[in-house]
Amino acid sequence: MTWRALGDGRYRRNDVFAFGNPGVVIGTLAANAIGNAARRRQAERDAQPRWVAEATGEVTLTLQKLHFAHPVYELDLAWGGLSTIDLVAVDVFQTSFVDTRGDHGTVRVQTPWASLAFALAAITAFPAHPRLLGRGWLPPDFEQRCARAGRPCRPAAQLALRGNGS
């Protein structure tokens, strides 16, 4: 998903001239005015930025980046090139960056691997991120569930700090 407007606020205004009896003229002009008002309101709505679903594809995560592949829409998010990151939902990773043309972009990637994407990006490029250090990127009771399953793990915040030589 990208944060953008669907339009620029412009719309095509129709001007109608009607001849004939007064009822036909008034009806034609009224219908035209209603149509113009509807197109104007739609153009105003389209000019408001919003999250727009771009494509459904495959996500590949590495220690260096997230790669989103689709036949038409492709995206590489190198962890070191990101301006901001966040985990806005359990399955939604959000980031902003400056692309190769110098344009600022903000995207959301919805994937079951969003927490892992967040952790990899944070450990690499944002090691002091409060959500990383405060374990806000883990599902509730993650460490306790691991321990109950016989797979105890060290607290995630300590792992993040050790991973950066701290």
DSSP file with accessible surface (Angstrom, degrees, kcal/mol):
  #  RESIDUE AA STRUCTURE BP1 BP2  ACC     N-H-->O    O-->H-N    N-H-->O    O-->H-N    TCO  KAPPA ALPHA  PHI   PSI    X-CA   Y-CA   Z-CA
    1    1 A M              0   0   61      0, 0.0   107,-2.5     0, 0.0     2,-0.3   0.000 360.0 360.0 360.0 142.4    0.0    0.0    0.0
    2    2 A T  E     -AB  52 107A  16     50,-2.2    50,-2.8   105,-0.2     2,-0.8  -0.916 360.0-121.8-120.6 152.3    1.2    3.5   -0.7
    3    3 A W  E     +A   51   0A 129    103,-1.6     2,-0.3    -2,-0.3   103,-0.2  -0.817  63.1 117.4 -91.9 106.0    0.1    6.8    0.9
    4    4 A R  E     -A   50   0A  98     46,-2.5    46,-1.9    -2,-0.8     2,-0.3  -0.988  62.9 -99.2-162.0 165.8   -1.1    8.9   -2.0
    5    5 A A        -     0   0   33     -2,-0.3    42,-0.2    44,-0.3    41,-0.1  -0.656  20.7-142.1 -88.8 149.5   -4.0   10.8   -3.5
    6    6 A L  S    S+     0   0   84     40,-1.3     2,-0.3    42,-0.4    41,-0.2   0.675  82.2   6.5 -82.6 -19.4   -6.0    9.2   -6.3
    7    7 A G        -     0   0   32     39,-2.4    -2,-0.1    36,-0.1    36,-0.0  -0.869  68.9-115.0-149.7-177.2   -6.4   12.5   -8.1
    8    8 A D        -     0   0   93     -2,-0.3     3,-0.1     2,-0.2    39,-0.1   0.266  62.0 -96.6-112.6  10.8   -5.5   16.1   -8.0
    9    9 A G  S    S+     0   0   32     34,-0.3     2,-0.2     1,-0.3    34,-0.1   0.362  84.6 126.0  92.5  -6.4   -8.9   17.7   -7.4
   10   10 A R        +     0   0  195     33,-0.1    -1,-0.3    34,-0.0     2,-0.3  -0.598  31.7 173.7 -86.3 149.5   -9.7   18.5  -11.0
   11   11 A Y        -     0   0   78     -2,-0.2     2,-0.7    -3,-0.1    29,-0.1  -0.964  36.6-102.5-147.3 162.5  -12.8   17.3  -12.6
   12   12 A R        -     0   0  198     -2,-0.3     2,-0.5    27,-0.0    27,-0.1  -0.798  33.0-152.6 -92.1 117.9  -14.6   17.8  -15.9
   13   13 A R        -     0   0  142     -2,-0.7     2,-0.5    26,-0.1    23,-0.0  -0.763   7.4-145.8 -90.6 129.4  -17.4   20.2  -15.7
   14   14 A N        -     0   0   63     -2,-0.5     2,-0.5    18,-0.2    22,-0.1  -0.827   7.7-160.7 -96.0 131.8  -20.2   19.7  -18.2
   15   15 A D        -     0   0  108     -2,-0.5     2,-0.4    21,-0.0    14,-0.0  -0.967  12.8-169.8-111.3 126.0  -22.0   22.8  -19.5
   16   16 A V        -     0   0   53     -2,-0.5     2,-0.4    13,-0.1    16,-0.0  -0.923  12.8-160.3-120.1 139.0  -25.4   22.1  -21.1
   17   17 A F        -     0   0  174     -2,-0.4     2,-0.4     2,-0.0    -2,-0.0  -0.968  14.8-166.6-114.0 135.7  -27.7   24.3  -23.0
   18   18 A A        -     0   0   25     -2,-0.4     2,-0.3     2,-0.1     7,-0.1  -0.965   8.1-173.2-127.6 142.3  -31.3   23.3  -23.3
   19   19 A F        +     0   0  181     -2,-0.4     2,-0.3     5,-0.0    -2,-0.0  -0.940  43.9  56.7-127.0 152.0  -34.1   24.5  -25.5
   20   20 A G  S    S-     0   0   62     -2,-0.3    -2,-0.1     4,-0.1     5,-0.0  -0.900  90.4  -2.1 129.8-155.8  -37.8   23.7  -25.5
   21   21 A N  S  > S-     0   0   96     -2,-0.3     4,-2.2     1,-0.1     3,-0.5  -0.285  73.3-107.8 -70.8 157.3  -40.5   24.0  -22.9
   22   22 A P  H  > S+     0   0   96      0, 0.0     4,-2.8     0, 0.0     5,-0.3   0.840 116.2  56.8 -57.1 -35.4  -39.6   25.3  -19.5
   23   23 A G  H  > S+     0   0   52      2,-0.2     4,-2.3     1,-0.2     5,-0.2   0.923 109.4  44.6 -63.7 -42.8  -40.0   21.9  -17.8
   24   24 A V  H  > S+     0   0   73     -3,-0.5     4,-2.6     2,-0.2     5,-0.2   0.923 114.8  49.1 -67.3 -43.1  -37.4   20.2  -20.1
   25   25 A V  H  X S+     0   0   33     -4,-2.2     4,-2.6     2,-0.2     5,-0.2   0.953 114.0  44.6 -62.1 -49.3  -35.0   23.2  -19.7
   26   26 A I  H  X S+     0   0  116     -4,-2.8     4,-2.6     1,-0.2     5,-0.2   0.928 115.1  48.8 -63.6 -43.3  -35.3   23.2  -15.9
   27   27 A G  H  X S+     0   0   41     -4,-2.3     4,-2.5    -5,-0.3    -1,-0.2   0.920 112.5  47.7 -62.8 -43.0  -34.9   19.4  -15.7
   28   28 A T  H  X S+     0   0   51     -4,-2.6     4,-2.2     2,-0.2    -2,-0.2   0.932 114.6  45.6 -64.9 -45.9  -31.9   19.3  -18.0
   29   29 A L  H  X S+     0   0   80     -4,-2.6     4,-2.4    -5,-0.2    -2,-0.2   0.893 113.5  49.9 -65.8 -38.9  -30.1   22.1  -16.2
   30   30 A A  H  X S+     0   0   46     -4,-2.6     4,-2.5    -5,-0.2    -2,-0.2   0.930 111.0  48.5 -65.4 -45.1  -30.9   20.6  -12.7
   31   31 A A  H  X S+     0   0   64     -4,-2.5     4,-2.4    -5,-0.2    -2,-0.2   0.907 112.1  50.0 -62.0 -39.5  -29.6   17.2  -13.8
   32   32 A N  H  X S+     0   0   26     -4,-2.2     4,-2.6     2,-0.2   -18,-0.2   0.916 110.3  49.7 -64.4 -42.8  -26.5   18.8  -15.2
   33   33 A A  H  X S+     0   0   58     -4,-2.4     4,-2.5     2,-0.2    -2,-0.2   0.910 111.0  49.5 -63.9 -40.8  -25.9   20.8  -11.9
   34   34 A I  H  X S+     0   0  118     -4,-2.5     4,-2.3     2,-0.2    -2,-0.2   0.926 111.7  49.0 -64.3 -43.2  -26.4   17.6   -9.9
   35   35 A G  H  X S+     0   0   20     -4,-2.4     4,-2.3     2,-0.2    -2,-0.2   0.920 111.7  48.7 -62.5 -42.7  -23.9   15.7  -12.1
   36   36 A N  H  X S+     0   0    4     -4,-2.6     4,-2.4     2,-0.2    -1,-0.2   0.913 111.2  50.2 -63.2 -42.5  -21.3   18.6  -11.9
   37   37 A A  H  X S+     0   0   20     -4,-2.5     4,-2.6     2,-0.2    -2,-0.2   0.911 110.5  49.7 -63.7 -40.5  -21.7   18.6   -8.1
   38   38 A A  H  X S+     0   0   41     -4,-2.3     4,-2.4     2,-0.2    -2,-0.2   0.921 111.8  47.9 -65.1 -42.6  -21.2   14.9   -7.8
   39   39 A R  H  X S+     0   0   80     -4,-2.3     4,-2.3     2,-0.2    -2,-0.2   0.898 111.9  50.7 -65.1 -37.8  -18.0   15.0  -10.0
   40   40 A R  H  X S+     0   0   97     -4,-2.4     4,-2.4     2,-0.2    -2,-0.2   0.938 110.9  47.8 -64.9 -46.2  -16.7   17.9   -7.9
   41   41 A R  H  X S+     0   0  112     -4,-2.6     4,-2.4     1,-0.2    -2,-0.2   0.918 112.4  49.5 -62.3 -41.2  -17.3   16.0   -4.6
   42   42 A Q  H  X S+     0   0   82     -4,-2.4     4,-2.8     1,-0.2    -1,-0.2   0.915 110.2  50.6 -64.8 -40.3  -15.6   12.9   -6.1
   43   43 A A  H  X S+     0   0    8     -4,-2.3     4,-1.2     2,-0.2   -34,-0.3   0.899 109.9  50.5 -64.4 -39.0  -12.6   15.0   -7.2
   44   44 A E  H  < S+     0   0  105     -4,-2.4     4,-0.4     2,-0.2     3,-0.3   0.920 112.1  47.0 -64.8 -42.7  -12.3   16.5   -3.8
   45   45 A R  H >< S+     0   0  123     -4,-2.4     3,-1.3     1,-0.2    -2,-0.2   0.921 110.8  52.3 -63.7 -42.5  -12.4   13.0   -2.2
   46   46 A D  H 3< S+     0   0   39     -4,-2.8   -39,-2.4     1,-0.3   -40,-1.3   0.739 101.6  61.2 -67.4 -21.0   -9.8   11.7   -4.7
   47   47 A A  T 3< S+     0   0   32     -4,-1.2    -1,-0.3    -3,-0.3    -2,-0.2   0.619  84.4  94.0 -80.7 -11.4   -7.5   14.6   -3.8
   48   48 A Q  S <  S-     0   0  122     -3,-1.3   -42,-0.4    -4,-0.4   -44,-0.1  -0.698  83.0-119.5 -84.0 124.9   -7.2   13.5   -0.2
   49   49 A P        +     0   0   61      0, 0.0     2,-0.3     0, 0.0   -44,-0.3  -0.300  46.0 155.2 -61.9 147.2   -4.2   11.2    0.4
   50   50 A R  E     -A    4   0A  81    -46,-1.9   -46,-2.5   -48,-0.1     2,-0.5  -0.959  51.4 -75.4-159.9 169.7   -5.0    7.7    1.7
   51   51 A W  E     -A    3   0A  62     -2,-0.3     2,-0.5   -48,-0.2   -48,-0.2  -0.675  49.2-166.2 -77.6 124.2   -3.6    4.2    1.8
   52   52 A V  E     -A    2   0A  19    -50,-2.8   -50,-2.2    -2,-0.5     2,-0.4  -0.964  20.2-128.5-117.4 123.8   -4.0    2.7   -1.6
   53   53 A A        +     0   0   84     -2,-0.5     3,-0.1   -52,-0.2    -2,-0.0  -0.576  28.8 179.3 -69.8 123.4   -3.5   -1.0   -2.2
   54   54 A E        -     0   0   59     -2,-0.4     2,-0.3     1,-0.3    -1,-0.2   0.872  51.9 -32.1 -94.0 -48.0   -1.1   -1.3   -5.1
   55   55 A A        -     0   0   32     17,-0.0     2,-0.5     2,-0.0    -1,-0.3  -0.988  45.2-119.2-166.8 162.8   -0.6   -5.0   -5.7
   56   56 A T        +     0   0  130     -2,-0.3     2,-0.2    -3,-0.1    -3,-0.0  -0.960  53.5 126.4-112.5 131.2   -0.5   -8.4   -4.2
   57   57 A G        -     0   0   38     -2,-0.5     2,-0.4    13,-0.1    13,-0.2  -0.789  55.1 -55.3-158.2-157.7    2.8  -10.3   -4.6
   58   58 A E  E     -E   69   0B 146     11,-2.1    11,-3.0    -2,-0.2     2,-0.5  -0.814  36.9-151.3-105.0 140.1    5.6  -12.1   -2.9
   59   59 A V  E     -E   68   0B  42     -2,-0.4     2,-0.5     9,-0.2     9,-0.2  -0.928   8.5-170.2-111.2 131.0    7.7  -10.8   -0.1
   60   60 A T  E     -E   67   0B  73      7,-2.7     7,-3.0    -2,-0.5     2,-0.4  -0.991   7.1-161.1-119.0 128.0   11.3  -11.9    0.4
   61   61 A L  E     +E   66   0B  41     -2,-0.5     2,-0.3     5,-0.2     5,-0.2  -0.911  15.4 166.0-110.0 135.8   13.2  -10.9    3.6
   62   62 A T        -     0   0   51      3,-2.6    -2,-0.0    -2,-0.4    58,-0.0  -0.816  53.8 -96.3-130.9 178.7   16.9  -10.9    4.0
   63   63 A L  S    S+     0   0  119     -2,-0.3     3,-0.1     1,-0.2    61,-0.0   0.721 124.9  40.4 -68.2 -17.6   19.3   -9.5    6.6
   64   64 A Q  S    S-     0   0  130      1,-0.2    15,-2.6    15,-0.1    16,-0.4   0.715 122.0 -14.7-102.5 -26.6   19.7   -6.5    4.2
   65   65 A K  E     - F   0  78B  73     13,-0.3    -3,-2.6    14,-0.1     2,-0.5  -0.987  51.7-108.5-165.1 171.1   16.3   -5.7    2.8
   66   66 A L  E     -EF  61  77B   0     11,-1.8    11,-3.1    -2,-0.3     2,-0.5  -0.970  32.1-163.2-111.2 129.3   12.7   -6.5    2.1
   67   67 A H  E     -EF  60  76B  35     -7,-3.0    -7,-2.7    -2,-0.5     2,-0.5  -0.975   3.3-164.0-117.5 125.2   11.9   -7.3   -1.6
   68   68 A F  E     -EF  59  75B  22      7,-3.3     7,-2.3    -2,-0.5     2,-0.5  -0.941  11.1-163.3-107.9 123.9    8.3   -7.1   -2.9
   69   69 A A  E     +E   58   0B  33    -11,-3.0   -11,-2.1    -2,-0.5     5,-0.2  -0.929  22.8 147.1-116.6 132.3    7.8   -8.8   -6.2
   70   70 A H        -     0   0   57     -2,-0.5   -13,-0.1   -13,-0.2    -2,-0.0  -0.958  55.2-111.4-151.7 148.2    4.9   -8.4   -8.6
   71   71 A P  S    S+     0   0  129      0, 0.0     3,-0.1     0, 0.0   -14,-0.0   0.823 116.2  18.4 -56.2 -28.8    4.8   -8.5  -12.4
   72   72 A V  S    S+     0   0  130      1,-0.2     2,-0.6    -3,-0.0   -17,-0.0   0.767 125.5  48.7-110.0 -36.7    4.0   -4.8  -12.6
   73   73 A Y        +     0   0   69      2,-0.0     2,-0.4   -19,-0.0    -1,-0.2  -0.921  62.9 173.8-117.4 116.0    4.9   -3.3   -9.2
   74   74 A E        -     0   0  127     -2,-0.6     2,-0.4    -5,-0.2    -5,-0.2  -0.950   5.0-175.5-124.0 144.3    8.3   -4.1   -7.6
   75   75 A L  E     -F   68   0B  24     -7,-2.3    -7,-3.3    -2,-0.4     2,-0.5  -0.991  11.8-168.2-145.3 129.0    9.8   -2.6   -4.5
   76   76 A D  E     -F   67   0B  84     -2,-0.4     2,-0.6    -9,-0.2    -9,-0.2  -0.986   5.6-171.7-114.2 123.3   13.2   -3.0   -2.8
   77   77 A L  E     -F   66   0B   2    -11,-3.1   -11,-1.8    -2,-0.5     2,-0.4  -0.854   7.4-162.4-116.4  92.5   13.5   -1.6    0.8
   78   78 A A  E >   -F   65   0B  53     -2,-0.6     3,-1.6   -13,-0.2     4,-0.3  -0.610  19.9-134.5 -73.1 128.7   17.1   -1.8    1.9
   79   79 A W  G >  S+     0   0    0    -15,-2.6     3,-1.4    -2,-0.4    -1,-0.1   0.890 103.1  54.6 -54.9 -41.2   17.2   -1.5    5.7
   80   80 A G  G 3  S+     0   0   70    -16,-0.4    -1,-0.3     1,-0.3   -15,-0.1   0.693 104.9  54.8 -68.7 -16.0   20.0    1.1    5.6
   81   81 A G  G <  S+     0   0   50     -3,-1.6    17,-0.6    16,-0.0    -1,-0.3   0.359  82.5 111.2 -99.2   6.9   18.1    3.4    3.2
   82   82 A L  E <   -C   97   0A  16     -3,-1.4    15,-0.2    -4,-0.3     3,-0.1  -0.585  48.7-163.6 -86.5 143.5   14.9    3.7    5.3
   83   83 A S  E    S+     0   0A  57     13,-3.0     2,-0.3     1,-0.3    14,-0.2   0.837  75.4   0.4 -88.7 -40.8   14.0    7.0    7.0
   84   84 A T  E     -C   96   0A  73     12,-1.3    12,-1.6     2,-0.0    -1,-0.3  -0.972  61.1-168.6-144.0 158.1   11.4    5.6    9.4
   85   85 A I  E     +C   95   0A  10     -2,-0.3     2,-0.3    10,-0.2    10,-0.2  -0.980  11.0 163.2-142.8 154.7    9.9    2.2   10.3
   86   86 A D  E     -C   94   0A  50      8,-2.0     8,-2.9    -2,-0.3     2,-0.7  -0.968  36.9-129.9-162.7 159.9    7.0    1.1   12.4
   87   87 A L  E     +C   93   0A  10     -2,-0.3     6,-0.2     6,-0.2     3,-0.1  -0.920  28.8 175.9-111.2  97.3    4.8   -1.9   13.0
   88   88 A V  E     +     0   0A  56      4,-1.3     2,-0.3    -2,-0.7     5,-0.1   0.637  68.3   4.3 -85.9 -14.0    1.4   -0.4   12.8
   89   89 A A  E >  S-C   92   0A  42      3,-1.2     3,-1.5    -3,-0.1    -1,-0.1  -0.949  88.1 -92.5-155.7 168.3   -0.5   -3.8   13.1
   90   90 A V  T 3  S+     0   0  108     -2,-0.3    25,-0.5     1,-0.3    24,-0.1   0.859 128.8  28.4 -55.5 -32.8    0.6   -7.4   13.8
   91   91 A D  T 3  S+     0   0   58     23,-0.1    20,-2.3    22,-0.1     2,-0.5   0.154 106.1  86.3-116.4  19.6    0.8   -8.0   10.1
   92   92 A V  E <   -CD  89 110A  13     -3,-1.5    -4,-1.3    18,-0.2    -3,-1.2  -0.949  50.1-170.3-130.7 115.4    1.6   -4.5    8.7
   93   93 A F  E     -CD  87 109A   0     16,-2.6    16,-2.9    -2,-0.5     2,-0.4  -0.874  12.6-166.2 -98.8 127.2    5.1   -3.1    8.4
   94   94 A Q  E     +CD  86 108A  41     -8,-2.9    -8,-2.0    -2,-0.5     2,-0.3  -0.947  13.5 162.0-119.4 139.4    5.3    0.7    7.5
   95   95 A T  E     -CD  85 107A   0     12,-2.4    12,-2.5    -2,-0.4     2,-0.3  -0.986  23.9-148.7-149.8 157.6    8.3    2.6    6.4
   96   96 A S  E     +CD  84 106A   8    -12,-1.6   -13,-3.0    -2,-0.3   -12,-1.3  -0.930  26.1 156.1-126.3 156.3    9.3    5.8    4.6
   97   97 A F  E     -CD  82 105A  28      8,-2.3     8,-3.1    -2,-0.3     2,-0.5  -0.965  43.4-105.7-164.0 169.1   12.3    6.4    2.4
   98   98 A V  E     - D   0 104A  85    -17,-0.6     6,-0.2    -2,-0.3    -2,-0.0  -0.970  41.3-141.9-109.6 123.7   13.7    8.5   -0.4
   99   99 A D    >   -     0   0   43      4,-3.0     3,-2.1    -2,-0.5    -1,-0.0  -0.111  32.0 -88.4 -81.0-178.0   13.7    6.7   -3.7
  100  100 A T  T 3  S+     0   0  149      1,-0.3    -1,-0.1     2,-0.1    -2,-0.0   0.703 127.6  54.6 -66.7 -18.9   16.3    6.7   -6.4
  101  101 A R  T 3  S-     0   0  184      2,-0.1    -1,-0.3     0, 0.0     3,-0.1   0.406 120.8-106.9 -90.4  -2.0   14.6    9.8   -8.1
  102  102 A G  S <  S+     0   0   51     -3,-2.1     2,-0.3     1,-0.3    -2,-0.1   0.524  74.9 138.9  88.8   6.2   14.8   11.7   -4.8
  103  103 A D        -     0   0   83      1,-0.0    -4,-3.0    -5,-0.0     2,-0.4  -0.649  54.3-123.3 -86.2 140.8   11.1   11.4   -4.1
  104  104 A H  E     - D   0  98A 119     -2,-0.3     2,-0.3    -6,-0.2    -6,-0.2  -0.653  35.1-176.1 -81.8 133.2    9.9   10.7   -0.6
  105  105 A G  E     - D   0  97A  19     -8,-3.1    -8,-2.3    -2,-0.4     2,-0.4  -0.957  18.2-163.7-131.8 150.1    7.7    7.6   -0.3
  106  106 A T  E     + D   0  96A  32     -2,-0.3  -103,-1.6   -10,-0.2     2,-0.3  -0.998  18.5 175.4-131.6 129.1    5.8    5.9    2.4
  107  107 A V  E     -BD   2  95A   5    -12,-2.5   -12,-2.4    -2,-0.4     2,-0.4  -0.939  21.9-151.2-132.8 155.9    4.6    2.3    2.1
  108  108 A R  E     - D   0  94A  64   -107,-2.5     2,-0.5    -2,-0.3   -14,-0.2  -0.994   9.9-161.2-122.6 133.7    2.8   -0.3    4.1
  109  109 A V  E     - D   0  93A  11    -16,-2.9   -16,-2.6    -2,-0.4     2,-0.7  -0.976   6.6-155.0-116.0 118.1    3.5   -4.0    3.5
  110  110 A Q  E     + D   0  92A 125     -2,-0.5   -18,-0.2   -18,-0.2   -19,-0.0  -0.856  37.3 134.0 -96.2 117.5    0.9   -6.4    4.8
  111  111 A T    >   -     0   0   13    -20,-2.3     3,-1.7    -2,-0.7     4,-0.2  -0.983  67.0-116.3-157.1 150.6    2.4   -9.8    5.5
  112  112 A P  T 3  S+     0   0  115      0, 0.0     3,-0.4     0, 0.0     4,-0.2   0.702 117.0  60.7 -62.7 -15.2    2.4  -12.4    8.2
  113  113 A W  T 3>  +     0   0  156      1,-0.2     4,-2.6   -22,-0.1     5,-0.2   0.174  68.0 112.7 -97.2  17.1    6.2  -11.6    8.4
  114  114 A A  H <> S+     0   0    0     -3,-1.7     4,-2.8     1,-0.2    -1,-0.2   0.892  75.3  52.2 -59.3 -41.9    5.7   -8.0    9.3
  115  115 A S  H  > S+     0   0   22    -25,-0.5     4,-2.6    -3,-0.4    -1,-0.2   0.913 111.3  47.2 -62.6 -40.1    7.1   -8.5   12.8
  116  116 A L  H  > S+     0   0   75      2,-0.2     4,-2.9     1,-0.2     5,-0.2   0.927 111.2  51.0 -67.0 -42.0   10.2  -10.1   11.4
  117  117 A A  H  X S+     0   0    0     -4,-2.6     4,-2.5     1,-0.2     5,-0.2   0.933 111.8  48.4 -59.8 -44.5   10.6   -7.3    8.8
  118  118 A F  H  X S+     0   0    0     -4,-2.8     4,-3.0    -5,-0.2     5,-0.2   0.945 112.3  48.1 -60.6 -47.8   10.3   -4.8   11.6
  119  119 A A  H  X S+     0   0    6     -4,-2.6     4,-2.9     1,-0.2     5,-0.3   0.927 112.6  48.0 -62.6 -43.4   12.9   -6.5   13.8
  120  120 A L  H  X S+     0   0   29     -4,-2.9     4,-1.9     1,-0.2     5,-0.2   0.930 115.4  44.8 -63.1 -44.3   15.4   -6.9   10.9
  121  121 A A  H  X>S+     0   0    0     -4,-2.5     4,-3.2    -5,-0.2     5,-0.8   0.922 115.6  47.4 -65.6 -42.3   15.1   -3.3    9.9
  122  122 A A  H  X5S+     0   0    0     -4,-3.0     4,-1.5    -5,-0.2     7,-0.2   0.938 112.1  47.8 -67.0 -45.9   15.3   -2.1   13.5
  123  123 A I  H  <5S+     0   0   56     -4,-2.9    -1,-0.2    -5,-0.2    -2,-0.2   0.906 120.4  39.9 -62.1 -37.6   18.3   -4.1   14.4
  124  124 A T  H  <5S+     0   0   76     -4,-1.9    -2,-0.2    -5,-0.3    -1,-0.2   0.941 137.4   6.5 -76.7 -49.2   20.1   -3.0   11.3
  125  125 A A  H  <5S+     0   0   36     -4,-3.2    -3,-0.2    -5,-0.2    -2,-0.2   0.623 133.9  36.3-116.6 -16.8   19.2    0.6   11.0
  126  126 A F    ><< +     0   0   48     -4,-1.5     3,-2.2    -5,-0.8     6,-0.2  -0.441  58.6 159.6-136.4  60.5   17.2    1.7   14.1
  127  127 A P  T 3  S+     0   0   52      0, 0.0    -1,-0.1     0, 0.0    -4,-0.1   0.714  77.6  50.5 -64.3 -17.7   18.8   -0.2   17.0
  128  128 A A  T 3  S+     0   0   77     -6,-0.1    -5,-0.1    -3,-0.1    -6,-0.0   0.233  75.6 140.4-101.3  14.3   17.4    2.3   19.6
  129  129 A H    <>  -     0   0   36     -3,-2.2     4,-2.5    -7,-0.2     3,-0.5  -0.359  54.0-136.3 -59.5 127.5   13.8    2.1   18.3
  130  130 A P  H  > S+     0   0  102      0, 0.0     4,-2.4     0, 0.0     6,-0.3   0.859 102.6  53.9 -58.4 -34.9   11.5    2.1   21.3
  131  131 A R  H  4>S+     0   0   85      2,-0.2     5,-1.7     1,-0.2     6,-0.9   0.879 110.9  47.0 -69.0 -34.3    9.3   -0.6   19.9
  132  132 A L  H >45S+     0   0    1     -3,-0.5     3,-1.2     3,-0.2    -1,-0.2   0.964 117.0  41.4 -68.6 -50.6   12.3   -2.9   19.4
  133  133 A L  H 3<5S+     0   0   61     -4,-2.5    -2,-0.2     1,-0.3    -1,-0.2   0.822 116.7  49.2 -69.2 -30.3   13.8   -2.3   22.8
  134  134 A G  T 3<5S-     0   0   56     -4,-2.4    -1,-0.3    -5,-0.3    -2,-0.2   0.328 110.4-119.6 -91.3   7.9   10.4   -2.4   24.5
  135  135 A R  T X 5 +     0   0  107     -3,-1.2     3,-1.3    -4,-0.2    -3,-0.2   0.703  68.6 140.0  62.6  22.2    9.4   -5.7   22.8
  136  136 A G  T 3 < +     0   0   39     -5,-1.7    -4,-0.2    -6,-0.3    -1,-0.1   0.596  63.3  63.8 -71.0  -7.4    6.4   -4.0   21.2
  137  137 A W  T 3  S+     0   0   42     -6,-0.9    -1,-0.2    -5,-0.1   -18,-0.1   0.588  87.7  85.4 -90.9 -11.6    7.1   -5.9   18.0
  138  138 A L  S <  S-     0   0   26     -3,-1.3     3,-0.1     1,-0.1   -48,-0.0  -0.643  88.5-105.6 -89.5 146.5    6.5   -9.3   19.5
  139  139 A P    >   -     0   0   44      0, 0.0     3,-1.7     0, 0.0     4,-0.2  -0.316  58.9 -74.9 -60.2 154.5    3.0  -10.8   19.8
  140  140 A P  T 3  S+     0   0  104      0, 0.0    -4,-0.0     0, 0.0     0, 0.0  -0.219 116.1   1.9 -55.0 137.8    1.7  -10.7   23.4
  141  141 A D  T 3> S+     0   0  104     -3,-0.1     4,-2.5     1,-0.1     5,-0.2   0.720  84.6 146.6  58.7  26.7    3.3  -13.3   25.7
  142  142 A F  H <> S+     0   0   75     -3,-1.7     4,-2.3     1,-0.2     5,-0.2   0.936  70.1  45.5 -58.5 -50.2    5.6  -14.5   22.9
  143  143 A E  H  > S+     0   0   29     -4,-0.2     4,-2.2     1,-0.2    10,-0.3   0.904 113.6  49.7 -65.5 -37.7    8.5  -15.3   25.2
  144  144 A Q  H  > S+     0   0   98      1,-0.2     4,-2.5     2,-0.2    -1,-0.2   0.910 110.2  50.5 -67.4 -39.0    6.3  -17.1   27.8
  145  145 A R  H  X S+     0   0  117     -4,-2.5     4,-1.6     2,-0.2    -1,-0.2   0.888 108.9  52.2 -66.2 -37.7    4.7  -19.2   25.0
  146  146 A C  H  <>S+     0   0   26     -4,-2.3     5,-3.1    -5,-0.2    -2,-0.2   0.932 109.9  48.9 -60.9 -44.7    8.1  -20.1   23.8
  147  147 A A  H ><5S+     0   0   55     -4,-2.2     3,-1.7     1,-0.2    -2,-0.2   0.917 109.9  50.9 -62.9 -42.4    9.1  -21.2   27.3
  148  148 A R  H 3<5S+     0   0  179     -4,-2.5    -1,-0.2     1,-0.3    -2,-0.2   0.821 107.4  54.7 -64.5 -29.1    5.9  -23.3   27.7
  149  149 A A  T 3<5S-     0   0   79     -4,-1.6    -1,-0.3    -5,-0.2    -2,-0.2   0.404 124.0-105.2 -84.5   3.8    6.6  -25.0   24.3
  150  150 A G  T < 5S+     0   0   54     -3,-1.7    -3,-0.2    -4,-0.1    -2,-0.1   0.665  95.9 105.9  82.8  15.4   10.1  -26.0   25.6
  151  151 A R      < -     0   0  195     -5,-3.1    -4,-0.1    -6,-0.2    -3,-0.1  -0.557  51.8-173.6-124.3  64.8   11.9  -23.4   23.5
  152  152 A P        -     0   0  103      0, 0.0     2,-0.3     0, 0.0    -8,-0.1  -0.284   5.0-167.0 -61.4 145.6   12.9  -20.7   26.0
  153  153 A C        -     0   0   57    -10,-0.3     3,-0.1     0, 0.0    -6,-0.1  -0.953  24.5-105.6-132.1 154.1   14.5  -17.6   24.6
  154  154 A R        -     0   0  138     -2,-0.3     5,-0.1     1,-0.2     0, 0.0  -0.409  59.4 -76.2 -70.0 154.8   16.4  -14.7   26.0
  155  155 A P    >>  -     0   0   43      0, 0.0     4,-1.7     0, 0.0     3,-0.5  -0.258  42.0-129.6 -54.5 135.3   14.5  -11.5   26.3
  156  156 A A  H 3> S+     0   0    9      1,-0.2     4,-2.4     2,-0.2     5,-0.2   0.850 104.4  58.8 -60.4 -36.3   14.2   -9.9   22.9
  157  157 A A  H 3> S+     0   0   19      1,-0.2     4,-2.1     2,-0.2    -1,-0.2   0.908 106.1  49.1 -62.6 -39.3   15.5   -6.5   24.0
  158  158 A Q  H <> S+     0   0   85     -3,-0.5     4,-2.6     1,-0.2    -1,-0.2   0.897 109.3  52.5 -67.1 -37.7   18.7   -8.1   25.2
  159  159 A L  H  X S+     0   0   69     -4,-1.7     4,-2.0     2,-0.2    -2,-0.2   0.922 109.4  49.5 -61.5 -42.9   19.1   -9.9   21.9
  160  160 A A  H  X S+     0   0    3     -4,-2.4     4,-0.6     2,-0.2    -2,-0.2   0.922 112.5  46.9 -63.3 -42.4   18.7   -6.7   20.0
  161  161 A L  H ><>S+     0   0   76     -4,-2.1     5,-2.0     1,-0.2     3,-1.0   0.925 112.8  48.5 -68.1 -41.1   21.3   -4.9   22.2
  162  162 A R  H ><5S+     0   0  131     -4,-2.6     3,-1.7     1,-0.2    -1,-0.2   0.850 101.8  64.7 -66.9 -32.8   23.8   -7.7   21.9
  163  163 A G  H 3<5S+     0   0   57     -4,-2.0    -1,-0.2     1,-0.3    -2,-0.2   0.724 104.2  47.1 -63.8 -18.8   23.4   -7.9   18.1
  164  164 A N  T <<5S-     0   0   67     -3,-1.0    -1,-0.3    -4,-0.6    -2,-0.2   0.126 121.6-101.5-110.1  17.7   24.8   -4.4   17.9
  165  165 A G  T < 5       0   0   74     -3,-1.7    -3,-0.2     1,-0.2    -2,-0.1   0.643 360.0 360.0  76.3  14.7   27.8   -4.9   20.1
  166  166 A S      <       0   0  108     -5,-2.0    -1,-0.2    -6,-0.2    -2,-0.1  -0.470 360.0 360.0 -86.5 360.0   26.2   -3.1   23.1
